[in-house]
Amino acid sequence: MQLLPALDAGGVERSTLEIAEALVRSGHRALVVSAGGRMQPALEATGARHIRLDIGRKSLLTFRHVRALRRLLREERVDIVHARSRLPAWIGWLAVRGMGVAKPRFVTTVHGLNSPSRYSAIMTRGDRVICVSQTVRDYVLRHYPRTDPARLRVIPRGIDPQHYPRRNGVDHEARARLAERWPQLAGAGPLLLLPGRGTRLKGHSDALRLLADLRSSGIDACLWMPGARVPERSDYIAELEGEARDLGVIDALAISEPTHAMAEAYRASDLVLQLSRKPESFGRTVVEALAIGVPVIGWDHGGVGEVLATLQPEGRVAPGDRVALAERARAFLQHPPALPQRIPYTLSAMQQATLDVYDEFSREQ
């Protein structure tokens, strides 16, 4: 039984579906408890069963669900409870703790680098604690030194290579389709891509300054920021557009809504940027881009730096070093670097490694 707040879009939700699918395919029952959401039909299409219980609402009243969850665990004869978020983990841990000797085993996945606190510490209390990168494992041991390292398992997130087939150079047809939608992206110059939510943490401002630096040096580049434009962030988008005007790059910039066609976005691009100002737990966009065959440049910290160190070390730039960023971008655009021939971060590897963690409990009996 996997526990999470809801089934809306996000990396936690995606991992939940991927593991549910692997469980069903291996002949197990897969139960998911959440408040539901847009991804619930996709979950149920895998053969998993969804049970609606609002265990992620940030309120003390949410703890009333402990008894209901404990009853569910008994009725469904659950062997393993896998919590993927902090409040659901508290509810799950309390439910399991009150079940006596025949209680399920408790697993957590630390998906993010949450601020250290007693509240966040629940994610380290699993019989097994899955860390989505070595960065996360190091973070857990640094901030929660009482955690037993023997219970930690590093299982990086993975992609399905079939969804990100290797291209042979920039896909000019894909670029032309983008230019029909966003004329700012037309032209023969290189296309820079920075995917990400509309928040300062994603480094949009750093990308704008890079664009200005490249254009001032004679490289007729343009920049696309898919995912940044959402209704609740209109003030932030207006701020970015104002900065782009001040830098003189507004006519070479497209800021768009999230797209479901990220593979095509990568195929149309010359260079992908990962400039998150706060270290991230993993670098999924780095893996996706390199799988397709697009060079990546990113700040060398957190999971992004970790993935780049493994797959394309020369893409790492010291965080905040604008001069080095522009120099590296110019070098990559003029002489594209060698790209990895093999991507180890695959969906099948992640699924199998997670099921192997579950199997550890049966070998302990």
N, C-alpha and C positions, 0 to 999 in steps of 0.2 A: 504494500500500500504506500503510494507516494503522496506526500502532503505538500501543498503550496497554497498561496493566498487565492489565486484566480487563474483562469486560462485565457488571458489576453495575450497579445503579442509580446515576445521577449525571449531572451536566451534561456532563462529558467524554464519557461513553459515549453520551449522547443526541446530542451533536454528531457523533460518529463515525457513528452510524446515519443521521443526516440527510444527511451528505455522501456516504455510501455509496449511499443511495437516489438522490441527485441524479446521481451518476456513472453508475449503471446506467441511469437514465432517459435520460441523454444519450448512451448507447451505448458507454460505457467499461467496462472491467473494474474491479471494486472488490474489493480484497483487504484483510483486516483480520487482524493478528497480535496475539494476546493469550492469556491463560491461560483464556479462556472465562468463562462466567457466565450469570446469569439472562436476560440480554438477547441471548444468542447466537441463539436461534430467531427473534427479531424481526429481527436483522441478516440472517440467511439468507433470511428472507421477502422482503427487499428485492431479492434476486437477487445479493447480495454473497457472497463466499466467505470463510469463516473458517479460519485456520490456527492451530492451538494451539501456542503456544510461551510459556513462562513468563518473559517478558522484564521483568516488573515486580517480581519478588521482591527485596527489599532485602538482597542478599548478594553478596559478591564472586564467588561461584560463578555468578551470573547472567551474568557476562561470557563464560562458556563458550559462550553462545548466539550470539556474534558470528559465528563461522564458519558456523553453521547458517543464520543470517539472510542472510549474504552468498551462500550457496549458493542459498537461496530466491530472492533478488533476481535472480540470474543465470538460474535455471531458469524463472522466471516472466516474465523480460524486463521488469522493472518500470521505468517511466519516472520516477516520482515517489514518494519516501518521505515520509510526513507523520507526524511524531511529535507526540504530544499530552501526554506526561508525561516527567518528567526521566530516570528510569532507562531506559525504552524509547528515549528520544532518544539517550542515550549509546551504547546497543547499536546503534541505527540509524546514528548518525554514524560509529562505528568500522567498521561493516560496509561502509558506502558509501565511506569513505575508502580502503579497501584494494582497490577495484575498478578502479583505473586510469582511463584516459581515458573509457571508455564507462560511466561510473557514473551512477546516477539522480540527479536533482536532489533536494535535501534541504529540506523545509519543516517548520517547527514552528508550533504554536499555543501562545501563552502564555495559559492559561486562568485562572491565579490569581496572586495577589501573594505569591509564595513568598519566604522570607527570602533576601536577597542572599548569594550564595556562589559559589565556583568550581563546585560541583556544579550549582547552579541555572543558571549561565551557559550551559550547553549549549543552553538554550531560545532563546538569542540567536544561535546559530551557523547558523541556516538560511539557504539562499539567499534565501528569503523567510520573514519572521517575522510571523505573523498575531497581532494583538493584539485581544482581544475587547471592548475599549473604549478610548477616548482615555485614560482613567485608567491602563490597563495600558501603553499606549505611553509615557506620561510616566514611569511607574515604571521601565520598561526603560531609557530614556535617562538617567534620573537615577542609577540604580544600576549601569548597564553603559555608561559614557560612550564606550567604544570601538565600540559598536554603530553601524553605518552606518544613519542614518535612512532612506536610500533603499530599504533592504530591508524596512522595516516597512510593514505594511498593517493598517489598523484595520477590522475586520469585526465589528460588534456581533452578539451572539446574537439570535435571532429566534423569534417564536412563530407558530403557524398560527392566523390569525384565526378560522377555522371552529371551532376548539376553544374559543374564548373570545368567543362572540357577545355583542354589546352588549345589555344589559338596559335596561328602562325602570323605573328605581327599584328598591328592594329587592324581591327575590323572596320574598314572604311564604310561599309554599308550600315553598320550599327551607328557609326558616327553621323552619317547622313540622316538617319532616322531621328537622332537626338536633335540635330540642327533644325529639322522641320518643326519640332516642338519648341525648341529654345534657340532662336536665331543667333543669340550671343555665342553659341558654341560652333557656329559655322566658321569656315576658314581652314587654311592649311596648317596652322600652328598647332603645337601639342595641346592635348587636353589633360588637365589635372583633375583628379577626382578625390573629394573628401567626403565619404559617407558618414552620417552621424546625426544624432538628435540635435534639436535647436537649443543648445546650452553652451555657455562659455567654456565648460570643461572640455569640449570636443576640439577646441583650438581653431575655430573658424577665423578668428582675427589673425592668427599666425599664418593661415593659408592665404588670406588676402594680402598680407605684407609680402609673402613669398611671391605671389602673382605679380605684385608691383615691382619687386626686385628683378624678376625674370624679364618682364616687359621693358624695364628701363635699361637692361643689358642687351636688348635687341632680339629677345626670344618672344615671338608673337603668341604667347600662351593664353589659354582661357581656362576657367575653373568652374566645375560643377559641384554643388553641395546638395546631393539628394538626401532627404530626410530631415532637413533643418526647418523647412517651412511647415509649421503646424499652427492652427488657430490660436492656441493658448500662448504662443510665443511671438505674437505679432510685434510687440515692442522691441524684442531682441532682433528680429529680422530687420526692422526699420533702422536699428542702430548699425547693423552690419552693412546695410545698403548705404547709409550715410558715410560710413568709414570707406566703403568702396569708392564713393564719389570723391571723397577727399584724396584718395590715393590715385584717382584717375583710372580705375579699372572696372567701373560699373558696367561698361559696354562689353566686357569680356567675362562676365559673371552670370551664372544661373543658380538661383537658390530655389529648390523645388520641394514638393511634398515627398514623403516616403515612396519608394518604388518597389514593386515586387519583381522587377526585372533587373536585379543587381548583376546577374551574370552578363547581360548585354551591356550594362554600364561599364563593367570592367573591360569587356572586349573592345569597347570604343575608346578606351583611355590609353594615354601614353605613360602616365605615372599616377600611382595611388599614394595618398598622404594619410598618415595616422599620427595626428598631432595632439592627442588628448593631453591636457595639462596635468591631470591627475592620473597616476599610474592605474592601469586597468588590470583586471585579473587574468585576462587572456587576450590574444590578438586575432580574433576570428576573421576580421576583414583582411588582415595580412595574409592569412592562410588562403582565403578565397581568391584574392588577387594573384598571389604567386602560383596557385594551382592553374589558373587560366593562362598565366604567362605575362603578367604585368609587373614591372619593377615597383617596389614599395620603398618609401622613405618615412621614417617615424622617429619620434623622440625615444631615446634609449632608456626607458624605465618600465617597470612593471612587466605584464605579460607580453606587451608589444615588443619590448626590447628582448625578452626571452625568445619569442618566436623568430624574430629577425636574426638573433645570434645563431639560431639553429639553421635557418633556411637561406638567409641573405644578409650576412654580417655587415657588408658595406653599406646597407641601408640605414644603419643606426647613426643618429645624430644626438649629441649632448643636448638634453632638454633646455629649450629656451635660446639656443645659439642660432640666432637668425642668420648670421653671416655664413656659418657652416652649412645651414640648411639650404641656402641659396646656391652655395658652391656645389653641394652634393646633387641638387636638382639639376643644375646646368650640366654637370658631368654625366648624369644618368640620361638626360635627354639627348646629349650629343653622342654619347657612347653607351648604349644600354648595357647593363651588367649581365653576366651569365646568371641564368635562373636555375633553381633546383629542378632536377629531373624527377625527383620523387618527393611526394608530400606525405610524411608519416602521420599527420593529424587527420585521420579518416574517421568517418562515422562508424564504420564497422568495428574499428579498433576500440573506439570509445565504448560502444555497446558491449562488446565482448569483455572488455576489462571490468565493466560495471557488474556484469553477470558473474564474472569470476570472483569479485568481492562478495557477492551474495553467497556463492558456493563455498566460500571459506567457512561459513557458519556450519554447513552440513558436515564438513570434515572435522569440525571441532567436537561434534557430538559423540 
